[in-house]
Amino acid sequence: MNDDKTMHFRVGKEDALNTRLILSKVYEALAEKGYNPINQLIGYLLSGDPAYITSHKGARNLIRGLERDEILEEILEYYLKSGNK
């Protein structure tokens, strides 16, 4: 393994839109059930345990359709582009 080269990681535009849509639906389902959506999503992202996500409105199945790195990329990109400089 050569540590001198940086690996490239890219997510397509369509994938990003799908990730955004799923995150919105999961957020909404968590809020409807009375959970703090941010805390629950952080728990899921850190642990990978889908038990942090409610099954209400199929949210758990939706989030399982995404890779955690896709979610993190979308969050980071949104944060950096939103003017938080």
Secondary structure, DSSP 8 states (H G I E B T S, - for coil): --TTS-------HHHHHHHHHHHHHHHHHHHHTT--HHHHHHHHHHH--GGGS--GGGHHHHHHTS-HHHHHHHHHHHHHHTT--
